[in-house]
Amino acid sequence: MKAIIKLRLTGRLLVWLLLTVSPAVAQPAKVPTDTTFPGRDDRQPMQVRYPAAEKLQEYRTSRDYQYQRDTRPLDNPLLKFWFWIQKSIADFLRSTAYRNFWQYVFLAVIVGYSIYLLIKAEVLGFLLPRKAAPSPLPYEQVTSNIHEINFGEALDEVIRRGNYRLAVRLLYLRTLKQLTDQELIDWQPDKTNRQYVYELQTSPLQADFELLTTAFDFAWYGDFPVDQQTFERVQADFHDFDEQLQLHAKPQSR
């Protein structure tokens, strides 16, 4: 017990000695309240500094700052000529005459040329439909009566002239006449080709006749080019149909 009391007294004595000898350890350091930090007074008016005229001109003529065009003289004659063209075009586009007149002329030319290309590509063909080339053959246009055409002579004539597109039309008209003679269709000038296909719905000839009708529509109304080789294939199809038509022909009454 006495040892514990003595130890406590010794510890208190040591703490008292530390506080007495080193008072800075126990007390915090004081910060002076009147300390001021020097700085720039931002209440003064702002002063704008401009570069010297000589320095500014040096920057303007320096090659390092010419991002759009080279202002130094060119040694190559071809480059000089090209630079002159560019400068002339740029001056023209900035001119009053271009802004007041020529720009509208150029726009009209561009729009007109664009419409021309669209018409050539048959995108705007409905605006300016092409006129059919005149022909002295009466059956090239809408025929009023297929029974008035001499198909043998007409086919020989158009094939000799190389007009295979018209020859396909004559083959189709001849087929309509044959179907009418066999009383398989009721031919009328104002009927469409699809109506004739429908009239053959109960006949085994309908499928083949529909193929002939499609070929004729492509060649005549679709304006597809028909060369000699194409015409010979189409002519063979019409010939096969004629043979089938003869097989299904009604017996002639005496």
Secondary structure by P-SEA (a helix, b strand, c coil): caaaaaaaaaaaaaaaaaaaacccccccccccccbbbbbccccccbbbbbccaaaaaaaaacccccccccccccccaaaaaaaaaaaaaaaaaacccccccaaaaaaaaaaaaaaaaaaaaccccccccccccccccccccccccccccaaaaaaaaaaaacaaaaaaaaaaaaaaaaaaaaccccccccccaaaaaaaaccccaaaaaaaaaaaaaaaccccccccaaaaaaaaaaaaaaaaaaaaacccccc
